[in-house]
């Protein structure tokens, strides 16, 4: 069974931990006062693949943790909260992620209480390499996170 390292990036409160917990209910999560302060980690077997999924903390002072977690990554996932503006913090994390030089997916997380930002995803990402795939959904939805797993598998099969 091939082992694959998937790293989930995004700013704080984007839904990274929610997404990982939806995929792997017993995933490790290091948090303080409800915020991830180190990382999430879990492993899931899916259709012949062993996905080792790491979630990065989103706060800017954790950049060194993100840099370490990005080493040896096979596929990256950028989680964006659709109700918040894509700002300089998002762009900085995107630059960090793109420095890894690996294929990535863009997961647009629609939180139940949030209103969708009006700018198109294409416009948000115009300054970055195009993602292999854009997935819209809820990090709390089993169906949507399974679509993400399927997309990761497809990327790996195409490489």
Chimera marker file (.cmm) of the C-alpha trace (Angstrom):
<marker_set name="trace">
<marker id="1" x="0.000" y="0.000" z="0.000" r="1" g="1" b="0" radius="0.5"/>
<marker id="2" x="1.639" y="3.286" z="-1.086" r="1" g="1" b="0" radius="0.5"/>
<marker id="3" x="2.111" y="5.828" z="1.703" r="1" g="1" b="0" radius="0.5"/>
<marker id="4" x="1.322" y="9.429" z="0.843" r="1" g="1" b="0" radius="0.5"/>
<marker id="5" x="1.929" y="12.621" z="2.808" r="1" g="1" b="0" radius="0.5"/>
<marker id="6" x="-0.875" y="15.157" z="2.467" r="1" g="1" b="0" radius="0.5"/>
<marker id="7" x="-0.481" y="18.528" z="4.182" r="1" g="1" b="0" radius="0.5"/>
<marker id="8" x="-3.484" y="20.783" z="4.781" r="1" g="1" b="0" radius="0.5"/>
<marker id="9" x="-2.718" y="24.527" z="4.756" r="1" g="1" b="0" radius="0.5"/>
<marker id="10" x="-4.859" y="27.611" z="5.398" r="1" g="1" b="0" radius="0.5"/>
<marker id="11" x="-5.190" y="30.460" z="7.835" r="1" g="1" b="0" radius="0.5"/>
<marker id="12" x="-6.658" y="30.136" z="11.308" r="1" g="1" b="0" radius="0.5"/>
<marker id="13" x="-10.309" y="29.155" z="11.584" r="1" g="1" b="0" radius="0.5"/>
<marker id="14" x="-10.531" y="28.109" z="7.915" r="1" g="1" b="0" radius="0.5"/>
<marker id="15" x="-11.750" y="24.605" z="8.777" r="1" g="1" b="0" radius="0.5"/>
<marker id="16" x="-8.559" y="22.528" z="8.505" r="1" g="1" b="0" radius="0.5"/>
<marker id="17" x="-9.055" y="20.638" z="11.778" r="1" g="1" b="0" radius="0.5"/>
<marker id="18" x="-12.745" y="20.133" z="11.058" r="1" g="1" b="0" radius="0.5"/>
<marker id="19" x="-11.895" y="18.628" z="7.672" r="1" g="1" b="0" radius="0.5"/>
<marker id="20" x="-9.289" y="16.273" z="9.145" r="1" g="1" b="0" radius="0.5"/>
<marker id="21" x="-11.591" y="15.209" z="12.003" r="1" g="1" b="0" radius="0.5"/>
<marker id="22" x="-14.343" y="14.505" z="9.462" r="1" g="1" b="0" radius="0.5"/>
<marker id="23" x="-11.976" y="12.221" z="7.547" r="1" g="1" b="0" radius="0.5"/>
<marker id="24" x="-10.286" y="10.681" z="10.589" r="1" g="1" b="0" radius="0.5"/>
<marker id="25" x="-12.398" y="11.017" z="13.751" r="1" g="1" b="0" radius="0.5"/>
<marker id="26" x="-9.559" y="9.892" z="16.042" r="1" g="1" b="0" radius="0.5"/>
<marker id="27" x="-6.939" y="12.184" z="14.446" r="1" g="1" b="0" radius="0.5"/>
<marker id="28" x="-4.495" y="13.815" z="16.826" r="1" g="1" b="0" radius="0.5"/>
<marker id="29" x="-5.080" y="17.518" z="17.388" r="1" g="1" b="0" radius="0.5"/>
<marker id="30" x="-2.878" y="19.806" z="19.463" r="1" g="1" b="0" radius="0.5"/>
<marker id="31" x="-4.978" y="22.749" z="20.556" r="1" g="1" b="0" radius="0.5"/>
<marker id="32" x="-5.202" y="25.408" z="23.223" r="1" g="1" b="0" radius="0.5"/>
<marker id="33" x="-8.424" y="27.224" z="24.042" r="1" g="1" b="0" radius="0.5"/>
<marker id="34" x="-10.112" y="25.792" z="20.948" r="1" g="1" b="0" radius="0.5"/>
<marker id="35" x="-7.368" y="26.773" z="18.469" r="1" g="1" b="0" radius="0.5"/>
<marker id="36" x="-4.879" y="24.433" z="16.825" r="1" g="1" b="0" radius="0.5"/>
<marker id="37" x="-1.423" y="25.413" z="18.095" r="1" g="1" b="0" radius="0.5"/>
<marker id="38" x="0.814" y="22.739" z="16.594" r="1" g="1" b="0" radius="0.5"/>
<marker id="39" x="-0.740" y="20.348" z="14.120" r="1" g="1" b="0" radius="0.5"/>
<marker id="40" x="-3.354" y="17.753" z="13.363" r="1" g="1" b="0" radius="0.5"/>
<marker id="41" x="-2.361" y="14.284" z="12.231" r="1" g="1" b="0" radius="0.5"/>
<marker id="42" x="-4.116" y="11.128" z="11.239" r="1" g="1" b="0" radius="0.5"/>
<marker id="43" x="-3.829" y="8.251" z="8.809" r="1" g="1" b="0" radius="0.5"/>
<marker id="44" x="-6.582" y="6.856" z="6.646" r="1" g="1" b="0" radius="0.5"/>
<marker id="45" x="-6.541" y="3.953" z="4.238" r="1" g="1" b="0" radius="0.5"/>
<marker id="46" x="-8.509" y="4.660" z="1.102" r="1" g="1" b="0" radius="0.5"/>
<marker id="47" x="-8.761" y="2.428" z="-1.958" r="1" g="1" b="0" radius="0.5"/>
<marker id="48" x="-5.271" y="0.979" z="-1.634" r="1" g="1" b="0" radius="0.5"/>
<marker id="49" x="-3.553" y="4.166" z="-0.443" r="1" g="1" b="0" radius="0.5"/>
<marker id="50" x="-2.353" y="5.106" z="3.048" r="1" g="1" b="0" radius="0.5"/>
<marker id="51" x="-2.878" y="8.836" z="3.424" r="1" g="1" b="0" radius="0.5"/>
<marker id="52" x="-0.886" y="10.445" z="6.248" r="1" g="1" b="0" radius="0.5"/>
<marker id="53" x="-2.709" y="13.728" z="6.674" r="1" g="1" b="0" radius="0.5"/>
<marker id="54" x="-1.136" y="16.640" z="8.536" r="1" g="1" b="0" radius="0.5"/>
<marker id="55" x="-2.958" y="19.863" z="9.341" r="1" g="1" b="0" radius="0.5"/>
<marker id="56" x="-0.897" y="22.988" z="9.848" r="1" g="1" b="0" radius="0.5"/>
<marker id="57" x="-1.678" y="25.711" z="12.366" r="1" g="1" b="0" radius="0.5"/>
<marker id="58" x="-2.929" y="28.828" z="10.610" r="1" g="1" b="0" radius="0.5"/>
<marker id="59" x="-1.571" y="31.609" z="12.794" r="1" g="1" b="0" radius="0.5"/>
<marker id="60" x="1.405" y="33.450" z="11.286" r="1" g="1" b="0" radius="0.5"/>
<marker id="61" x="3.701" y="32.838" z="14.252" r="1" g="1" b="0" radius="0.5"/>
<marker id="62" x="3.551" y="29.115" z="13.394" r="1" g="1" b="0" radius="0.5"/>
<marker id="63" x="5.249" y="29.558" z="10.007" r="1" g="1" b="0" radius="0.5"/>
<marker id="64" x="8.214" y="27.381" z="11.132" r="1" g="1" b="0" radius="0.5"/>
<marker id="65" x="5.841" y="24.504" z="11.941" r="1" g="1" b="0" radius="0.5"/>
<marker id="66" x="4.272" y="24.790" z="8.474" r="1" g="1" b="0" radius="0.5"/>
<marker id="67" x="7.727" y="24.809" z="6.867" r="1" g="1" b="0" radius="0.5"/>
<marker id="68" x="8.712" y="21.596" z="8.677" r="1" g="1" b="0" radius="0.5"/>
<marker id="69" x="5.420" y="19.866" z="7.866" r="1" g="1" b="0" radius="0.5"/>
<marker id="70" x="5.764" y="20.828" z="4.186" r="1" g="1" b="0" radius="0.5"/>
<marker id="71" x="8.968" y="18.808" z="3.812" r="1" g="1" b="0" radius="0.5"/>
<marker id="72" x="8.395" y="15.659" z="1.788" r="1" g="1" b="0" radius="0.5"/>
<marker id="73" x="4.759" y="16.462" z="0.998" r="1" g="1" b="0" radius="0.5"/>
<marker id="74" x="3.175" y="14.612" z="-1.949" r="1" g="1" b="0" radius="0.5"/>
<marker id="75" x="-0.050" y="16.625" z="-2.233" r="1" g="1" b="0" radius="0.5"/>
<marker id="76" x="-1.063" y="19.897" z="-0.567" r="1" g="1" b="0" radius="0.5"/>
<marker id="77" x="-4.569" y="21.065" z="0.232" r="1" g="1" b="0" radius="0.5"/>
<marker id="78" x="-5.368" y="24.738" z="0.799" r="1" g="1" b="0" radius="0.5"/>
<marker id="79" x="-8.531" y="25.286" z="2.860" r="1" g="1" b="0" radius="0.5"/>
<marker id="80" x="-10.246" y="28.638" z="2.426" r="1" g="1" b="0" radius="0.5"/>
<marker id="81" x="-13.199" y="29.854" z="4.499" r="1" g="1" b="0" radius="0.5"/>
<marker id="82" x="-15.576" y="31.135" z="1.834" r="1" g="1" b="0" radius="0.5"/>
<marker id="83" x="-17.097" y="33.695" z="4.191" r="1" g="1" b="0" radius="0.5"/>
<marker id="84" x="-13.833" y="35.574" z="4.748" r="1" g="1" b="0" radius="0.5"/>
<marker id="85" x="-11.835" y="37.678" z="2.342" r="1" g="1" b="0" radius="0.5"/>
<marker id="86" x="-8.765" y="36.153" z="0.708" r="1" g="1" b="0" radius="0.5"/>
<marker id="87" x="-6.197" y="38.496" z="2.219" r="1" g="1" b="0" radius="0.5"/>
<marker id="88" x="-2.438" y="38.970" z="2.591" r="1" g="1" b="0" radius="0.5"/>
<marker id="89" x="-2.302" y="36.256" z="5.251" r="1" g="1" b="0" radius="0.5"/>
<marker id="90" x="-3.901" y="33.770" z="2.824" r="1" g="1" b="0" radius="0.5"/>
<marker id="91" x="-1.497" y="34.853" z="0.096" r="1" g="1" b="0" radius="0.5"/>
<marker id="92" x="1.491" y="34.357" z="2.404" r="1" g="1" b="0" radius="0.5"/>
<marker id="93" x="0.399" y="30.828" z="3.259" r="1" g="1" b="0" radius="0.5"/>
<marker id="94" x="-0.193" y="30.124" z="-0.447" r="1" g="1" b="0" radius="0.5"/>
<marker id="95" x="3.385" y="31.256" z="-1.172" r="1" g="1" b="0" radius="0.5"/>
<marker id="96" x="4.687" y="28.919" z="1.547" r="1" g="1" b="0" radius="0.5"/>
<marker id="97" x="2.659" y="26.049" z="0.145" r="1" g="1" b="0" radius="0.5"/>
<marker id="98" x="3.713" y="26.729" z="-3.448" r="1" g="1" b="0" radius="0.5"/>
<marker id="99" x="7.365" y="26.766" z="-2.360" r="1" g="1" b="0" radius="0.5"/>
<marker id="100" x="6.982" y="23.019" z="-1.771" r="1" g="1" b="0" radius="0.5"/>
<marker id="101" x="6.450" y="22.677" z="-5.549" r="1" g="1" b="0" radius="0.5"/>
<marker id="102" x="3.833" y="19.938" z="-5.302" r="1" g="1" b="0" radius="0.5"/>
<marker id="103" x="0.370" y="19.618" z="-6.798" r="1" g="1" b="0" radius="0.5"/>
<marker id="104" x="-2.355" y="21.158" z="-4.700" r="1" g="1" b="0" radius="0.5"/>
<marker id="105" x="-6.106" y="21.222" z="-4.312" r="1" g="1" b="0" radius="0.5"/>
<marker id="106" x="-8.102" y="24.250" z="-3.247" r="1" g="1" b="0" radius="0.5"/>
<marker id="107" x="-10.922" y="23.382" z="-0.838" r="1" g="1" b="0" radius="0.5"/>
<marker id="108" x="-13.478" y="26.169" z="-0.449" r="1" g="1" b="0" radius="0.5"/>
<marker id="109" x="-15.089" y="25.569" z="2.916" r="1" g="1" b="0" radius="0.5"/>
<marker id="110" x="-18.669" y="26.804" z="3.190" r="1" g="1" b="0" radius="0.5"/>
<marker id="111" x="-19.422" y="27.165" z="6.875" r="1" g="1" b="0" radius="0.5"/>
<marker id="112" x="-23.126" y="26.975" z="7.765" r="1" g="1" b="0" radius="0.5"/>
<marker id="113" x="-23.137" y="30.385" z="9.453" r="1" g="1" b="0" radius="0.5"/>
<marker id="114" x="-21.068" y="32.190" z="6.832" r="1" g="1" b="0" radius="0.5"/>
<marker id="115" x="-21.977" y="34.166" z="3.747" r="1" g="1" b="0" radius="0.5"/>
<marker id="116" x="-19.995" y="33.402" z="0.617" r="1" g="1" b="0" radius="0.5"/>
<marker id="117" x="-17.422" y="35.964" z="-0.498" r="1" g="1" b="0" radius="0.5"/>
<marker id="118" x="-18.403" y="37.455" z="-3.857" r="1" g="1" b="0" radius="0.5"/>
<marker id="119" x="-15.058" y="37.245" z="-5.687" r="1" g="1" b="0" radius="0.5"/>
<marker id="120" x="-14.574" y="34.219" z="-7.893" r="1" g="1" b="0" radius="0.5"/>
<marker id="121" x="-12.043" y="31.574" z="-6.942" r="1" g="1" b="0" radius="0.5"/>
<marker id="122" x="-10.301" y="32.110" z="-10.269" r="1" g="1" b="0" radius="0.5"/>
<marker id="123" x="-9.753" y="35.751" z="-9.381" r="1" g="1" b="0" radius="0.5"/>
<marker id="124" x="-8.565" y="34.887" z="-5.860" r="1" g="1" b="0" radius="0.5"/>
<marker id="125" x="-5.900" y="32.584" z="-7.272" r="1" g="1" b="0" radius="0.5"/>
<marker id="126" x="-4.781" y="34.664" z="-10.254" r="1" g="1" b="0" radius="0.5"/>
<marker id="127" x="-1.298" y="35.276" z="-8.757" r="1" g="1" b="0" radius="0.5"/>
<marker id="128" x="-0.607" y="31.596" z="-8.018" r="1" g="1" b="0" radius="0.5"/>
<marker id="129" x="-0.049" y="28.383" z="-9.960" r="1" g="1" b="0" radius="0.5"/>
<marker id="130" x="-3.401" y="26.837" z="-10.792" r="1" g="1" b="0" radius="0.5"/>
<marker id="131" x="-4.633" y="24.155" z="-8.399" r="1" g="1" b="0" radius="0.5"/>
<marker id="132" x="-5.121" y="20.696" z="-9.841" r="1" g="1" b="0" radius="0.5"/>
<marker id="133" x="-8.704" y="20.845" z="-8.664" r="1" g="1" b="0" radius="0.5"/>
<marker id="134" x="-11.064" y="23.166" z="-6.803" r="1" g="1" b="0" radius="0.5"/>
<marker id="135" x="-13.571" y="21.558" z="-4.481" r="1" g="1" b="0" radius="0.5"/>
<marker id="136" x="-16.401" y="23.478" z="-2.841" r="1" g="1" b="0" radius="0.5"/>
<marker id="137" x="-18.271" y="22.111" z="0.113" r="1" g="1" b="0" radius="0.5"/>
<marker id="138" x="-18.306" y="21.829" z="3.859" r="1" g="1" b="0" radius="0.5"/>
<marker id="139" x="-15.403" y="20.512" z="5.918" r="1" g="1" b="0" radius="0.5"/>
<marker id="140" x="-18.077" y="18.988" z="8.173" r="1" g="1" b="0" radius="0.5"/>
<marker id="141" x="-19.680" y="17.009" z="5.313" r="1" g="1" b="0" radius="0.5"/>
<marker id="142" x="-18.678" y="13.392" z="4.873" r="1" g="1" b="0" radius="0.5"/>
<marker id="143" x="-19.582" y="13.580" z="1.172" r="1" g="1" b="0" radius="0.5"/>
<marker id="144" x="-17.456" y="16.676" z="0.541" r="1" g="1" b="0" radius="0.5"/>
<marker id="145" x="-14.353" y="15.432" z="2.354" r="1" g="1" b="0" radius="0.5"/>
<marker id="146" x="-14.641" y="12.084" z="0.545" r="1" g="1" b="0" radius="0.5"/>
<marker id="147" x="-14.621" y="14.063" z="-2.718" r="1" g="1" b="0" radius="0.5"/>
<marker id="148" x="-11.385" y="15.625" z="-1.503" r="1" g="1" b="0" radius="0.5"/>
<marker id="149" x="-9.882" y="12.184" z="-0.812" r="1" g="1" b="0" radius="0.5"/>
<marker id="150" x="-10.942" y="11.021" z="-4.258" r="1" g="1" b="0" radius="0.5"/>
<marker id="151" x="-9.291" y="14.067" z="-5.836" r="1" g="1" b="0" radius="0.5"/>
<marker id="152" x="-6.037" y="13.389" z="-3.938" r="1" g="1" b="0" radius="0.5"/>
<marker id="153" x="-6.104" y="9.804" z="-5.191" r="1" g="1" b="0" radius="0.5"/>
<marker id="154" x="-6.651" y="10.976" z="-8.778" r="1" g="1" b="0" radius="0.5"/>
<marker id="155" x="-3.673" y="13.354" z="-8.547" r="1" g="1" b="0" radius="0.5"/>
<marker id="156" x="-1.454" y="10.531" z="-7.368" r="1" g="1" b="0" radius="0.5"/>
<marker id="157" x="-2.614" y="8.200" z="-10.117" r="1" g="1" b="0" radius="0.5"/>
<marker id="158" x="-1.866" y="10.878" z="-12.730" r="1" g="1" b="0" radius="0.5"/>
<marker id="159" x="1.717" y="11.440" z="-11.521" r="1" g="1" b="0" radius="0.5"/>
<link id1="1" id2="2" r="1" g="1" b="0" radius="0.2"/>
<link id1="2" id2="3" r="1" g="1" b="0" radius="0.2"/>
<link id1="3" id2="4" r="1" g="1" b="0" radius="0.2"/>
<link id1="4" id2="5" r="1" g="1" b="0" radius="0.2"/>
<link id1="5" id2="6" r="1" g="1" b="0" radius="0.2"/>
<link id1="6" id2="7" r="1" g="1" b="0" radius="0.2"/>
<link id1="7" id2="8" r="1" g="1" b="0" radius="0.2"/>
<link id1="8" id2="9" r="1" g="1" b="0" radius="0.2"/>
<link id1="9" id2="10" r="1" g="1" b="0" radius="0.2"/>
<link id1="10" id2="11" r="1" g="1" b="0" radius="0.2"/>
<link id1="11" id2="12" r="1" g="1" b="0" radius="0.2"/>
<link id1="12" id2="13" r="1" g="1" b="0" radius="0.2"/>
<link id1="13" id2="14" r="1" g="1" b="0" radius="0.2"/>
<link id1="14" id2="15" r="1" g="1" b="0" radius="0.2"/>
<link id1="15" id2="16" r="1" g="1" b="0" radius="0.2"/>
<link id1="16" id2="17" r="1" g="1" b="0" radius="0.2"/>
<link id1="17" id2="18" r="1" g="1" b="0" radius="0.2"/>
<link id1="18" id2="19" r="1" g="1" b="0" radius="0.2"/>
<link id1="19" id2="20" r="1" g="1" b="0" radius="0.2"/>
<link id1="20" id2="21" r="1" g="1" b="0" radius="0.2"/>
<link id1="21" id2="22" r="1" g="1" b="0" radius="0.2"/>
<link id1="22" id2="23" r="1" g="1" b="0" radius="0.2"/>
<link id1="23" id2="24" r="1" g="1" b="0" radius="0.2"/>
<link id1="24" id2="25" r="1" g="1" b="0" radius="0.2"/>
<link id1="25" id2="26" r="1" g="1" b="0" radius="0.2"/>
<link id1="26" id2="27" r="1" g="1" b="0" radius="0.2"/>
<link id1="27" id2="28" r="1" g="1" b="0" radius="0.2"/>
<link id1="28" id2="29" r="1" g="1" b="0" radius="0.2"/>
<link id1="29" id2="30" r="1" g="1" b="0" radius="0.2"/>
<link id1="30" id2="31" r="1" g="1" b="0" radius="0.2"/>
<link id1="31" id2="32" r="1" g="1" b="0" radius="0.2"/>
<link id1="32" id2="33" r="1" g="1" b="0" radius="0.2"/>
<link id1="33" id2="34" r="1" g="1" b="0" radius="0.2"/>
<link id1="34" id2="35" r="1" g="1" b="0" radius="0.2"/>
<link id1="35" id2="36" r="1" g="1" b="0" radius="0.2"/>
<link id1="36" id2="37" r="1" g="1" b="0" radius="0.2"/>
<link id1="37" id2="38" r="1" g="1" b="0" radius="0.2"/>
<link id1="38" id2="39" r="1" g="1" b="0" radius="0.2"/>
<link id1="39" id2="40" r="1" g="1" b="0" radius="0.2"/>
<link id1="40" id2="41" r="1" g="1" b="0" radius="0.2"/>
<link id1="41" id2="42" r="1" g="1" b="0" radius="0.2"/>
<link id1="42" id2="43" r="1" g="1" b="0" radius="0.2"/>
<link id1="43" id2="44" r="1" g="1" b="0" radius="0.2"/>
<link id1="44" id2="45" r="1" g="1" b="0" radius="0.2"/>
<link id1="45" id2="46" r="1" g="1" b="0" radius="0.2"/>
<link id1="46" id2="47" r="1" g="1" b="0" radius="0.2"/>
<link id1="47" id2="48" r="1" g="1" b="0" radius="0.2"/>
<link id1="48" id2="49" r="1" g="1" b="0" radius="0.2"/>
<link id1="49" id2="50" r="1" g="1" b="0" radius="0.2"/>
<link id1="50" id2="51" r="1" g="1" b="0" radius="0.2"/>
<link id1="51" id2="52" r="1" g="1" b="0" radius="0.2"/>
<link id1="52" id2="53" r="1" g="1" b="0" radius="0.2"/>
<link id1="53" id2="54" r="1" g="1" b="0" radius="0.2"/>
<link id1="54" id2="55" r="1" g="1" b="0" radius="0.2"/>
<link id1="55" id2="56" r="1" g="1" b="0" radius="0.2"/>
<link id1="56" id2="57" r="1" g="1" b="0" radius="0.2"/>
<link id1="57" id2="58" r="1" g="1" b="0" radius="0.2"/>
<link id1="58" id2="59" r="1" g="1" b="0" radius="0.2"/>
<link id1="59" id2="60" r="1" g="1" b="0" radius="0.2"/>
<link id1="60" id2="61" r="1" g="1" b="0" radius="0.2"/>
<link id1="61" id2="62" r="1" g="1" b="0" radius="0.2"/>
<link id1="62" id2="63" r="1" g="1" b="0" radius="0.2"/>
<link id1="63" id2="64" r="1" g="1" b="0" radius="0.2"/>
<link id1="64" id2="65" r="1" g="1" b="0" radius="0.2"/>
<link id1="65" id2="66" r="1" g="1" b="0" radius="0.2"/>
<link id1="66" id2="67" r="1" g="1" b="0" radius="0.2"/>
<link id1="67" id2="68" r="1" g="1" b="0" radius="0.2"/>
<link id1="68" id2="69" r="1" g="1" b="0" radius="0.2"/>
<link id1="69" id2="70" r="1" g="1" b="0" radius="0.2"/>
<link id1="70" id2="71" r="1" g="1" b="0" radius="0.2"/>
<link id1="71" id2="72" r="1" g="1" b="0" radius="0.2"/>
<link id1="72" id2="73" r="1" g="1" b="0" radius="0.2"/>
<link id1="73" id2="74" r="1" g="1" b="0" radius="0.2"/>
<link id1="74" id2="75" r="1" g="1" b="0" radius="0.2"/>
<link id1="75" id2="76" r="1" g="1" b="0" radius="0.2"/>
<link id1="76" id2="77" r="1" g="1" b="0" radius="0.2"/>
<link id1="77" id2="78" r="1" g="1" b="0" radius="0.2"/>
<link id1="78" id2="79" r="1" g="1" b="0" radius="0.2"/>
<link id1="79" id2="80" r="1" g="1" b="0" radius="0.2"/>
<link id1="80" id2="81" r="1" g="1" b="0" radius="0.2"/>
<link id1="81" id2="82" r="1" g="1" b="0" radius="0.2"/>
<link id1="82" id2="83" r="1" g="1" b="0" radius="0.2"/>
<link id1="83" id2="84" r="1" g="1" b="0" radius="0.2"/>
<link id1="84" id2="85" r="1" g="1" b="0" radius="0.2"/>
<link id1="85" id2="86" r="1" g="1" b="0" radius="0.2"/>
<link id1="86" id2="87" r="1" g="1" b="0" radius="0.2"/>
<link id1="87" id2="88" r="1" g="1" b="0" radius="0.2"/>
<link id1="88" id2="89" r="1" g="1" b="0" radius="0.2"/>
<link id1="89" id2="90" r="1" g="1" b="0" radius="0.2"/>
<link id1="90" id2="91" r="1" g="1" b="0" radius="0.2"/>
<link id1="91" id2="92" r="1" g="1" b="0" radius="0.2"/>
<link id1="92" id2="93" r="1" g="1" b="0" radius="0.2"/>
<link id1="93" id2="94" r="1" g="1" b="0" radius="0.2"/>
<link id1="94" id2="95" r="1" g="1" b="0" radius="0.2"/>
<link id1="95" id2="96" r="1" g="1" b="0" radius="0.2"/>
<link id1="96" id2="97" r="1" g="1" b="0" radius="0.2"/>
<link id1="97" id2="98" r="1" g="1" b="0" radius="0.2"/>
<link id1="98" id2="99" r="1" g="1" b="0" radius="0.2"/>
<link id1="99" id2="100" r="1" g="1" b="0" radius="0.2"/>
<link id1="100" id2="101" r="1" g="1" b="0" radius="0.2"/>
<link id1="101" id2="102" r="1" g="1" b="0" radius="0.2"/>
<link id1="102" id2="103" r="1" g="1" b="0" radius="0.2"/>
<link id1="103" id2="104" r="1" g="1" b="0" radius="0.2"/>
<link id1="104" id2="105" r="1" g="1" b="0" radius="0.2"/>
<link id1="105" id2="106" r="1" g="1" b="0" radius="0.2"/>
<link id1="106" id2="107" r="1" g="1" b="0" radius="0.2"/>
<link id1="107" id2="108" r="1" g="1" b="0" radius="0.2"/>
<link id1="108" id2="109" r="1" g="1" b="0" radius="0.2"/>
<link id1="109" id2="110" r="1" g="1" b="0" radius="0.2"/>
<link id1="110" id2="111" r="1" g="1" b="0" radius="0.2"/>
<link id1="111" id2="112" r="1" g="1" b="0" radius="0.2"/>
<link id1="112" id2="113" r="1" g="1" b="0" radius="0.2"/>
<link id1="113" id2="114" r="1" g="1" b="0" radius="0.2"/>
<link id1="114" id2="115" r="1" g="1" b="0" radius="0.2"/>
<link id1="115" id2="116" r="1" g="1" b="0" radius="0.2"/>
<link id1="116" id2="117" r="1" g="1" b="0" radius="0.2"/>
<link id1="117" id2="118" r="1" g="1" b="0" radius="0.2"/>
<link id1="118" id2="119" r="1" g="1" b="0" radius="0.2"/>
<link id1="119" id2="120" r="1" g="1" b="0" radius="0.2"/>
<link id1="120" id2="121" r="1" g="1" b="0" radius="0.2"/>
<link id1="121" id2="122" r="1" g="1" b="0" radius="0.2"/>
<link id1="122" id2="123" r="1" g="1" b="0" radius="0.2"/>
<link id1="123" id2="124" r="1" g="1" b="0" radius="0.2"/>
<link id1="124" id2="125" r="1" g="1" b="0" radius="0.2"/>
<link id1="125" id2="126" r="1" g="1" b="0" radius="0.2"/>
<link id1="126" id2="127" r="1" g="1" b="0" radius="0.2"/>
<link id1="127" id2="128" r="1" g="1" b="0" radius="0.2"/>
<link id1="128" id2="129" r="1" g="1" b="0" radius="0.2"/>
<link id1="129" id2="130" r="1" g="1" b="0" radius="0.2"/>
<link id1="130" id2="131" r="1" g="1" b="0" radius="0.2"/>
<link id1="131" id2="132" r="1" g="1" b="0" radius="0.2"/>
<link id1="132" id2="133" r="1" g="1" b="0" radius="0.2"/>
<link id1="133" id2="134" r="1" g="1" b="0" radius="0.2"/>
<link id1="134" id2="135" r="1" g="1" b="0" radius="0.2"/>
<link id1="135" id2="136" r="1" g="1" b="0" radius="0.2"/>
<link id1="136" id2="137" r="1" g="1" b="0" radius="0.2"/>
<link id1="137" id2="138" r="1" g="1" b="0" radius="0.2"/>
<link id1="138" id2="139" r="1" g="1" b="0" radius="0.2"/>
<link id1="139" id2="140" r="1" g="1" b="0" radius="0.2"/>
<link id1="140" id2="141" r="1" g="1" b="0" radius="0.2"/>
<link id1="141" id2="142" r="1" g="1" b="0" radius="0.2"/>
<link id1="142" id2="143" r="1" g="1" b="0" radius="0.2"/>
<link id1="143" id2="144" r="1" g="1" b="0" radius="0.2"/>
<link id1="144" id2="145" r="1" g="1" b="0" radius="0.2"/>
<link id1="145" id2="146" r="1" g="1" b="0" radius="0.2"/>
<link id1="146" id2="147" r="1" g="1" b="0" radius="0.2"/>
<link id1="147" id2="148" r="1" g="1" b="0" radius="0.2"/>
<link id1="148" id2="149" r="1" g="1" b="0" radius="0.2"/>
<link id1="149" id2="150" r="1" g="1" b="0" radius="0.2"/>
<link id1="150" id2="151" r="1" g="1" b="0" radius="0.2"/>
<link id1="151" id2="152" r="1" g="1" b="0" radius="0.2"/>
<link id1="152" id2="153" r="1" g="1" b="0" radius="0.2"/>
<link id1="153" id2="154" r="1" g="1" b="0" radius="0.2"/>
<link id1="154" id2="155" r="1" g="1" b="0" radius="0.2"/>
<link id1="155" id2="156" r="1" g="1" b="0" radius="0.2"/>
<link id1="156" id2="157" r="1" g="1" b="0" radius="0.2"/>
<link id1="157" id2="158" r="1" g="1" b="0" radius="0.2"/>
<link id1="158" id2="159" r="1" g="1" b="0" radius="0.2"/>
</marker_set>
